[in-house]
Amino acid sequence: MVIGIDASRAAKKKRTGTENYSYYLILHLLQLPTEARFVLYTKEKLPHELRCLLSDRKLERIVKGRFLWSQGALARAARSDKLDILFVPSHIVPFLYRRKTVVTVHGLEYEKTTDGYSFLDRLYMRLTTRFGARHSKSVIVPSEHTKKDLESFYGVPQKKVSVIRHGSIAQEIEQAGASLSCFEKKRPYFFFIGRLEERKNIKRLLRAFFEIKKEIAYVNVQLILAGSKTDYFLRECSDLIESSKYASDVVARGYVSDKEYYCYLKKATALVFPSLFEGFGMPVLDAQYLGVPVVTSKNSPMEEICERKCALVAPFDIKSIKDGMKKVLDGKVYHNENGRRDALLFSWNEAAKETLDVLVEACSRK
């Protein structure tokens, strides 16, 4: 059995959500005991950790192409290799590739908000995701929420969709790091990580934080935002920060490396993650693993991860976000060993095993 994998996102130097998913899943797929052969398609050399696992049964194939790489270069290469199945870890299945495929759909956030996506971007996401979900033999999603969204928006039958939860990136960083010496924390801080866009609820988070700062007991606390700035952030949030007398207590760090992410999260008073729309919410799982309290949105995929172990807030309600953050500062929300134990149930090795099972089963279908 020959399995092709679109590994282009795993090869990126600066990885975020879907890139990290591709990287860690492929890392563990290549370590599974299997008779299957793998062909990893990429635009550039794979990271050293993945290249170390290559062999005559696990091949890297660098495919050059500039415009719409998935639709052109990937499709041509996969067709010429006569794969048994092509696995696409990031929703874009080539329109012109009509052999068997399995696709991962991470979320349909672009259907729920107009910010962060141009008209053309949203149209392309809609067309490619709907095509991939409908024409693939199987669809993998990270949460029950996304599974229901696929049925609701695109009419994808639930029996076609497998929920395979991500593992903890923090655990992987911890296990891979020979020495992970983190900085000394000087002040308590809330930590947020993610692209600074509307669906991440940054504006309400800032307003909730500024309300907290008005109370003398919390005068020393900071808010650290990690993630790339968007037009939305510059338009809606920069002036809000600059006009506040607490502006110096908000630190926008931009992109952070895996190690920086691990250290910021581990040292945080709490992770605050009140997103409006998510497909999974990987930072919530990482906080659980590291024993860091979590403030996150109720009625969301994040609730599937932490259930009653987090401070669950109404994401559209600034007072609710503020109250959730205050509960952490007042010691009413804390992490316990049950949360860490539950986080350990989310494993990249297990995700890889379940993914391989889906690929084998999909390949057996006519």
C-alpha positions in Angstrom: 0.0 0.0 0.0 1.4 3.4 -1.0 0.2 6.4 0.9 1.0 9.9 -0.4 0.9 12.8 2.1 0.8 16.5 1.4 3.6 17.4 3.8 4.0 21.0 2.5 2.7 22.6 5.7 4.9 20.4 7.9 8.0 21.8 6.0 7.3 25.5 6.9 9.9 27.2 9.0 7.3 29.1 11.2 4.6 26.7 12.1 1.3 27.6 13.7 -2.0 25.6 14.0 -2.4 23.5 10.8 1.3 23.4 10.2 2.0 22.0 13.7 -0.8 19.4 13.2 0.8 18.3 9.9 4.3 18.2 11.4 3.5 16.2 14.6 1.1 13.8 12.9 3.6 13.0 10.1 6.4 12.6 12.7 4.4 9.9 14.5 3.0 8.3 11.3 6.5 7.7 10.1 7.4 5.9 13.4 4.4 3.4 13.3 5.2 -0.2 12.6 3.5 -0.7 9.2 4.1 -2.3 5.8 2.7 0.8 4.1 5.0 2.9 2.0 4.9 6.7 2.4 5.6 9.4 -0.1 5.8 12.9 1.4 5.2 15.7 -1.1 6.6 19.1 -0.2 7.7 22.4 -1.8 11.0 22.5 0.2 13.1 20.2 2.3 11.4 18.7 5.3 12.6 19.6 8.8 15.6 17.6 10.1 13.4 15.6 12.5 11.3 14.2 9.7 14.2 13.7 7.3 15.8 11.5 9.9 12.9 9.0 9.6 13.1 8.7 5.8 14.1 5.4 4.2 13.5 3.4 1.0 9.9 3.0 2.2 9.5 6.6 3.5 10.3 9.0 0.7 10.5 12.7 0.4 9.5 14.2 -2.9 10.2 17.9 -3.5 7.7 19.2 -6.0 8.3 22.6 -7.5 5.4 24.9 -8.3 4.4 28.5 -7.5 0.7 29.2 -8.2 -1.9 27.0 -6.5 0.6 24.3 -5.7 -1.9 21.8 -4.3 -4.1 22.1 -7.5 -1.3 21.8 -10.0 2.1 20.5 -8.8 0.8 18.2 -6.1 -2.0 16.7 -8.3 0.4 16.0 -11.2 3.0 14.3 -8.9 0.4 12.2 -7.0 -1.1 11.0 -10.3 2.3 10.1 -11.8 3.1 8.0 -8.6 -0.1 6.0 -8.9 -0.8 6.1 -5.1 -3.2 3.9 -3.4 -4.4 6.9 -1.4 -3.5 10.5 -0.9 -3.8 12.1 2.5 -4.3 15.8 2.7 -3.9 17.1 6.3 -5.2 20.6 5.5 -8.5 20.5 3.6 -7.3 21.4 0.1 -7.8 18.3 -2.0 -6.7 18.9 -5.7 -9.8 19.3 -8.0 -8.1 17.4 -10.8 -7.0 14.5 -8.7 -9.7 11.8 -8.9 -8.1 8.9 -7.2 -8.8 8.0 -3.6 -8.2 10.7 -0.9 -8.6 11.3 2.8 -8.7 14.9 4.0 -8.5 16.6 7.4 -10.9 19.6 7.9 -9.8 21.6 10.9 -12.8 23.9 11.2 -15.2 26.1 9.2 -14.5 29.4 10.9 -14.5 31.2 7.6 -18.2 30.4 7.3 -19.0 32.0 10.6 -17.1 35.3 10.4 -16.2 37.6 7.5 -13.1 39.1 9.2 -9.7 37.7 8.4 -10.7 36.3 5.0 -11.1 38.3 1.8 -14.0 37.5 -0.5 -11.8 35.4 -2.8 -10.0 33.6 0.1 -13.4 32.7 1.6 -14.7 31.5 -1.7 -11.6 29.4 -2.3 -11.8 27.9 1.2 -15.5 27.1 0.7 -15.0 25.5 -2.7 -11.9 23.4 -1.7 -13.2 22.3 1.7 -16.7 21.4 0.4 -15.1 19.5 -2.6 -12.6 17.7 -0.4 -15.2 16.7 2.2 -17.6 15.5 -0.4 -15.2 13.7 -2.8 -12.8 12.1 -0.3 -13.4 8.6 0.9 -13.1 9.7 4.5 -12.9 13.0 6.4 -10.9 13.5 9.6 -11.9 16.3 12.0 -10.5 17.2 15.5 -13.8 17.7 17.3 -17.5 16.9 17.4 -18.2 20.6 16.8 -16.5 20.4 13.4 -18.2 17.1 12.6 -21.6 18.7 13.1 -20.5 21.9 11.2 -19.6 19.7 8.1 -23.1 18.2 8.1 -24.8 21.5 8.7 -22.9 23.6 6.2 -22.0 21.1 3.5 -24.3 18.1 4.1 -21.5 15.7 4.7 -22.9 12.5 6.3 -21.6 12.0 9.8 -20.8 8.3 9.1 -18.2 9.5 6.7 -16.4 11.7 9.3 -14.0 10.4 12.0 -13.2 12.5 15.0 -9.4 12.2 15.8 -8.2 14.5 18.5 -4.8 16.2 18.4 -2.1 15.5 20.8 -0.3 18.0 23.1 2.4 20.1 21.4 3.7 21.1 24.8 4.3 17.4 25.6 6.2 17.0 22.4 8.3 20.1 23.0 9.1 18.8 26.6 10.1 15.4 25.4 12.2 16.7 22.5 14.0 19.5 24.5 17.4 18.5 25.9 17.3 21.6 28.0 14.2 23.7 28.4 15.3 26.5 30.7 12.6 29.1 30.8 12.8 32.8 32.0 12.0 33.8 35.5 8.6 35.3 35.8 8.6 38.8 37.2 4.9 39.6 37.2 1.7 37.5 37.0 0.3 37.4 33.5 -2.5 36.1 31.4 -1.4 34.5 28.2 -3.1 34.3 24.8 -1.7 32.7 21.7 -3.2 32.7 18.2 -3.6 34.9 15.2 -4.8 38.3 16.4 -8.0 38.4 14.4 -11.7 39.0 15.1 -12.8 35.4 15.7 -10.2 35.1 18.4 -12.2 37.8 20.3 -9.2 40.0 21.1 -11.2 43.2 21.5 -13.5 41.8 24.2 -10.5 40.2 25.9 -8.7 43.6 26.0 -11.8 45.3 27.4 -12.2 42.6 30.1 -8.6 42.9 31.0 -8.8 46.7 31.3 -11.8 46.3 33.6 -9.8 43.9 35.9 -6.9 46.4 36.0 -9.2 49.0 37.6 -9.3 47.0 40.8 -6.4 47.6 43.1 -5.9 43.9 43.9 -5.0 43.2 40.3 -2.8 46.2 39.5 0.3 44.1 38.9 -1.1 41.6 36.3 -0.2 41.7 32.6 -1.7 40.4 29.4 0.7 38.8 26.9 -0.6 38.3 23.3 1.4 35.9 21.1 0.6 35.7 17.4 0.8 37.5 14.1 -1.0 40.9 13.9 -3.7 41.3 11.3 -5.4 44.3 9.8 -8.3 43.8 12.2 -5.9 44.0 15.2 -4.2 47.2 13.8 -7.6 48.7 13.0 -9.7 47.7 16.0 -7.3 47.0 18.8 -4.2 49.1 18.6 -6.0 52.3 19.3 -7.9 50.7 22.2 -4.6 49.6 23.7 -2.8 52.9 23.2 -5.7 55.0 24.6 -5.8 53.0 27.8 -3.7 54.0 30.8 -2.9 50.3 31.2 -1.3 50.1 27.7 2.1 49.2 29.2 0.5 46.1 30.7 -0.4 44.7 27.3 2.5 43.0 25.5 2.0 42.0 21.9 4.9 39.6 21.2 4.1 38.6 17.6 5.1 35.2 16.4 6.8 33.0 19.0 8.8 29.8 18.5 7.7 26.5 19.9 10.1 26.8 22.8 9.0 30.4 23.5 5.4 29.2 23.4 6.1 26.4 25.8 7.8 28.8 28.3 5.2 31.6 28.1 2.4 29.1 28.6 4.1 27.1 31.4 4.8 30.3 33.4 1.4 31.9 32.8 -1.1 32.6 35.6 -3.6 31.3 33.1 -4.2 30.8 29.5 -7.1 33.0 28.3 -8.6 31.8 25.1 -12.2 33.1 24.6 -12.4 32.5 20.9 -15.7 32.9 19.1 -15.0 30.1 16.7 -12.5 27.2 16.7 -12.0 23.8 15.2 -10.2 22.4 18.3 -8.3 24.8 20.5 -4.8 23.2 20.8 -3.5 25.7 23.4 -6.2 24.6 25.8 -5.0 21.1 25.7 -1.4 22.2 26.2 -2.4 24.3 29.2 -4.1 21.3 30.7 -0.9 19.2 30.1 1.3 21.8 31.8 -1.1 22.4 34.8 -2.0 25.9 33.8 -5.5 27.2 34.6 -7.7 28.0 31.5 -10.3 30.6 30.8 -12.1 29.7 27.6 -15.4 29.7 25.7 -18.4 27.6 26.7 -20.4 25.8 24.0 -17.2 25.3 21.9 -14.7 22.6 21.0 -12.6 23.7 23.9 -15.3 22.6 26.3 -14.8 19.1 24.8 -11.2 19.2 26.0 -11.5 20.6 29.5 -15.2 20.1 30.5 -15.6 21.4 34.1 -11.9 21.9 34.7 -11.7 25.3 33.0 -13.4 28.7 33.7 -16.0 28.6 30.9 -17.2 32.0 29.8 -19.7 33.5 27.4 -17.4 34.8 24.6 -19.7 37.6 23.6 -20.0 38.9 27.1 -17.2 41.1 28.4 -18.3 40.8 32.0 -18.3 37.0 31.7 -14.7 37.0 30.4 -13.7 39.4 33.2 -15.3 37.2 35.8 -13.6 34.1 34.5 -10.2 35.9 34.7 -10.9 37.1 38.2 -11.8 33.6 39.3 -8.3 32.5 38.4 -6.7 35.5 40.1 -8.8 34.8 43.2 -7.7 31.2 43.3 -11.2 29.8 42.5 -10.0 28.1 39.3 -7.0 26.0 39.5 -5.6 23.0 37.6 -5.6 19.6 39.2 -4.0 16.3 38.4 -7.3 15.1 36.8 -6.8 17.7 34.1 -3.3 16.7 33.4 -4.3 13.0 33.4 -7.1 13.8 30.9 -4.6 15.8 28.7 -2.4 12.7 28.5 -5.2 10.8 26.8 -4.7 13.1 23.8 -1.6 11.6 22.2 0.0 12.3 18.8 1.0 8.6 18.7 -2.7 7.6 19.2 -3.8 10.2 16.6 -1.3 8.7 14.1 -2.6 5.2 14.7 -6.2 6.2 14.3 -5.3 8.2 11.1 -3.5 5.2 9.6 -6.6 3.0 10.4 -8.8 5.5 8.5 -6.4 5.6 5.6 -6.2 1.8 5.3 -10.0 1.5 5.6 -10.6 4.2 3.0 -8.2 2.5 0.6 -10.1 -0.7 0.8 -13.3 1.0 -0.4 -14.3 1.0 -4.1 
